[in-house]
Amino acid sequence: MLPRKTQTAEYWKGIKIEEHDIENLYEFFLEEELPCTAFSLSLALVKGRCEREEAFIKERLSQGTLFQPRGSYKIGEKLVFPALDYSIGIVVGERKGYNPKYGEFNVIEVRFEGEEGKREFASEFPNPHKLNIEEVVPSGLLSPEEILSLYGEGLQERLVERLRESEDFVEFGGEWFLKGLLADVRIGHLNIAEAMLDLAGKPLRTEELLEELELPADMKMEAKVFSLNYAIVGDERFEDVGSGQVLWFLRRLIPKEASHPPRFLVYKPEPYERDYLDEEMLRLEEEIDDELVERASEEDVGAEVKSATIVLNYPHRRSGTIPLTAKTKSLFPKGGKRYTYVNLLDGRTGKSIPGWVVHRHDYVYGLLDWYEKNNVPVGAYIRLFRTDEPMKVGVDLITRRKERPWIRVAKEVEGRLVFEMQKRKSPISCEYDDFIILEEEDPSGINELRMGMEGRPLFDVMREVFPELAKLDPRGIVHAKTLYSAINLVRRSPPGPIFAELASRDFFSPVGGGYWRISDEKKEVGEA
């Protein structure tokens, strides 16, 4: 088979993007009139190189006779030499040749274009030779797709670098387009898009915005979408809040809780020794499933699930959020952005609730009204489930017969956090964790306490809160999960640091089953 450089690894290794490659991409865009990924453009480049080589070979072969050692040639005949990059030479002489191993054959003298001297080649050679071509018509060649797969490592990166150096190509969302093919999107179009988003009050897909914009009717939809996206991304009024698809929204309409965590969720990390956490504590930590729990790596985040149930703690109940944890993360859209819009589907009514996945801080915002409407208590079990739409996640309660249980109620008394057992004023119709459930009598009073306790050492806060909880039980004991729930009223903390303080301080003594009490020698609050 005639040799082809494009079929070899050596040819593609470290290949440079030449001007003719860029010209080929121009033609590719003009023919397709569609935006393309870097992979598609790399494939087009490989195809262009292969076609260019085939055209070169065809043109060279048209200028003379294909040289093969077994052939017979006349003086003055033009020959094409595939082994010499299809150089063209003229036969200028001939003589007899002999080799004891191969016998008699002819030797032709050839002068090549641009060379002064002559070269000699065997002809009428009766023995097999690697330069004899058995197959002139190509078959069994690697396809451009196979070439790119086998030898194209780094080609996409080099091509992207070259495209970015040019003012003629533009990029959006991992796709490229020829700048001259963009639709003329003007400020008037963007003003209409702003009005549409204002009226909708929620993010819209680019295709939805295009329904009201008059762009060229003969332009392909993909080109229209790219053109509008490229124009919008340069306007500071808009932001893409989608994941896996482009969703445009107005920056001024994005809730501040999506950009900055609600103050009840803000945690100032403090070091602690996880070695203090025994097997029981680790089990309780897993049950609580706080998003602040340390993970050794992303591999510790659970695999994709169809549904998950979490326990709602006070900071999230007060903020109208749910945590993104190892159990729940796979249910929600992923994204490298600060936040992503998501529809939260009310499992009871089927209605959609606007939500915001805040990736950096591991929570989802948007459920405050839903909590209030459904009378959801701290400690409630919230069920999250996957739907048929990747941008929609179901949220529901685990229902039970209505009741008004006795629960822990927190209130501020003379600058102190005090707890009492009270019968709940409004009935609860959902399942909840008995250790976590609590309420606050006056949120403003708890807010004041929180401001005073946030900067204090965790152990000092625990020494004040623990006795208040202990007096609610005739045995004077407090469950570790209850202490975690109460501490989070006035200071955001994952269970780990709280549990480590329990285990490392002789102020506390374990009594089994996750319960603790104040040590006998510390009944009167003394030294740490």
Buried (B, 14 or more C-beta within 10 A) or exposed (E): BBEBEBBEEEBBEEBEBEEEBBEBBBEBBEEBBBBBEBBBBBBBBBBBBBEBBBEBBEEBBEEBBBBBBBBEBEEEBBBBBBEEEBBBBBBEEBEEBEEEEEEEBBBBBBBBEEEEEBBEBBBBBEEEEEBEBEEEEEEEBBEBEEBBEEBBEEBBEBBBEBBEEEEEBBBBBEBBBBEEBBBEBEEEBBEBBBEBBEEBEEBBBBEBBBEEBEBEEEBBEBBBBBBBBBBBBEBEBBBBBBBEEBBBBBEEEBEEBBEEBBBBBEBEEEEBEEEBBEEBBBEBBBBBBBBBBEEEEEEEBBEEBEBBBBBBBBBBBBBBBBBBBBBBBBBBBEBEBBBBBBBBBBBEEEEEBBBBBBBEBBBBBBBBEBBEEBBBBBBBBBBBBBBEEBBBBBBBBEEEEEEEBEBBBBBBEEEEBBBBEBEBEEEBBBBBBEBBBBBBBEEEBBBBBBEEBBEEEBBEBBBBBBBBBBBBBEEBBBBBBBBBBBBBBBBBBBBBBBBBBBBBBEBBBBEEEBBBBBEEEBEEEEEE
